[in-house]
Amino acid sequence: MIWLTWRQNRAQLVTAGAAVAVVAVAAGWTGRRLADLVTTTDTGYDLLTPADIALFFAGVVMLAVVPGLVGAFWGAPMVAHEMETGTYRLVWNQSVTRTRWLATRLGLTALAAAAVTGLLSLAVTWWAGPIDGVVGARTGSLPTRLTPVTFAMRGVVPVAYTLFALVLGVVIGAVVRRTVPAMAITLGLFLAVQIAVPLWVRPHLATPADLTVTMDISTFDGLSRSGLDGPITLTAQPSDRGDWVLSNTTVDAAGAAVELPPWFAECVAPPGGPPRERAAAEGKGPLASCLARLGAEGYRQRLVYQPANRFWTLQWRESALFVLAAGGLAAVGLWWVRVRLS
Amino acid sequence: MTAVVRAEGLGKRYRRRWALADCELEIPAGGVTGLVGPNGAGKTTLLLLAVGLIRPTAGTIEVCGGRPGSDPAQLAKVGFVAQDTPTYARLTVADHLRLGARLNPRWDEAAARSRLDRLGLDPAQRAGRLSGGQRAQLALTLGLAKRPELLILDEPVANLDPMARRDFLQVLMEAVAEHELTVVLSSHLVSDLERICDRVVVLVDSHVHLEGEVETLLASHHRLTGARRDPARLPAGQHVVSERHTERQSTFIVRTDEPILDPAWTVGQLDLEDLVLAYMERPVPPPTAGRAAVGPALEVIR
């Protein structure tokens, strides 16, 4: 069975291995400079070239799509292609039960897929480590590693995603029995999971921290207005730039979420005048006094967030969740192939 | 007589359609048994059940003393050449042999190699580039080299040209002669079956309409042609299988163990195809009545 698995997948495996090697070499070649660069300054973003930034996001995109591709191209055809071409009638009549047939193929492919994504994630995590979340002196920054933009493209989570996508593909292939529809459904479902998890699951993997601050220039982060005449909302800075802020709301003295008082809009941006946030942030404009008045009236800013130091806690918890889901799906797949496909 | 395949009340339902229902069947060990019947009679379903690729919805089937496909030992006992003889298009002929060698404990590598040599199959050739006949031969080689007790073939020659068909059946017959192998094969080409089968089973709409040894069956069936006559007036020992009447003439196919003595009849010999067609055309009786009607007939045949 091991030989057959290898024989049926060697072309894909060699391709994947070559791709990993290319990525590793490219990361090693371009990454050493970054490590040196950032230790010299606090505002490393200003030293990054457009190519560095492009590579940063290329790494994000790569690790975002690799699990789905593994699910679609390694997972979905595993059973579906045998059903489609009729070869299941050949291979399931050798002296090997189909449970063992699927367990071996799935197990070995999972090992290979985990190795491929593990190495890719290692390369990207190492490469981006020095510049995750760097800021510039005046403008510009890269996302910190806890934000949804990069969290699932760092550390161990990509491996768990890949295992899940692989098994998902196998099960869908076994149910649908046709390769191309199974691939499409796998990609679609996995994309839905990738969107749903940061929105609704990851925030709850650990009880979020909760912080209420009095607004002043040092805690002020920004103002935004929805639409031309919509209400103004205020955001406070988290205590650590690496924190993942889940909600940033203004509360009154009793702690209930409220809108800003009507006078605030006129206070920070008098009619006719341009917004003065920039000047305000530097402590020159009326913002400081507006914020002081807010504080005096009992308004506070409430932050709900995952602190930056929970990165690995969240990584392991999310990985465990996906590996468990993959295990459950694998059991469904084995049962389906043994019972429902007969 | 030990049965190599025994089905009792066997049924298989796909969603709401019964592909096989209430099937009673016994196939003895040894020799070649041909399974014939019209399309949709349930032949493929029956064979898939026998190799364990599908599971019965109702009833039981026992093959070589075990439940089909239940464990590796059971799988090793039964070889299967599926309809359209599937092979891995991207694997070479040699890869297929290696697959067989890796996945089967009783694999007969030497026999497989010499068989492919004789067939002139290039081991480096990809199976996807083989002709239909060559692919069928490769599938047969895999099935035989597994050294099963029972080899099941589902319409193995249906899509082959006459030459390839003859070669295929010849290889099969050699293997049967060489090893103690029981073969069950389905076909709708009765002429092929006549050449190689020792026994025949006619399956119509899930029910066995006829089964027995070809020779015995041919010897005990006759075509009677003569002046028009009511079938009720035939002697008690002559069972009418089919009857056809014109204005003045009657043609009966009858089964009897006694010689035909009535000089009014022109007695004709039947070949297997006539016989099979006669039984296929019989109206399908309702299940319970059907078994009652076929039952005693089978007893007589045995």
Chai-1 contact restraints between the chains, C-beta under 6 A:
chainA,res_idxA,chainB,res_idxB,connection_type,confidence,min_distance_angstrom,max_distance_angstrom,comment,restraint_id
A,W3,B,R102,contact,1.0,0.0,6.0,A-B,restraint_1
A,L4,B,L99,contact,1.0,0.0,6.0,A-B,restraint_2
A,G86,B,P86,contact,1.0,0.0,6.0,A-B,restraint_3
A,T87,B,P86,contact,1.0,0.0,6.0,A-B,restraint_4
A,T87,B,Y88,contact,1.0,0.0,6.0,A-B,restraint_5
A,R89,B,A82,contact,1.0,0.0,6.0,A-B,restraint_6
A,R89,B,P86,contact,1.0,0.0,6.0,A-B,restraint_7
A,L90,B,P86,contact,1.0,0.0,6.0,A-B,restraint_8
A,N93,B,V51,contact,1.0,0.0,6.0,A-B,restraint_9
A,N93,B,F80,contact,1.0,0.0,6.0,A-B,restraint_10
A,Q94,B,L103,contact,1.0,0.0,6.0,A-B,restraint_11
A,Q94,B,N104,contact,1.0,0.0,6.0,A-B,restraint_12
A,S95,B,P72,contact,1.0,0.0,6.0,A-B,restraint_13
A,S95,B,L75,contact,1.0,0.0,6.0,A-B,restraint_14
A,S95,B,A76,contact,1.0,0.0,6.0,A-B,restraint_15
A,S95,B,L103,contact,1.0,0.0,6.0,A-B,restraint_16
A,S95,B,N104,contact,1.0,0.0,6.0,A-B,restraint_17
A,S95,B,P105,contact,1.0,0.0,6.0,A-B,restraint_18
A,V96,B,L103,contact,1.0,0.0,6.0,A-B,restraint_19
A,S342,B,I54,contact,1.0,0.0,6.0,A-B,restraint_20
A,S342,B,R55,contact,1.0,0.0,6.0,A-B,restraint_21
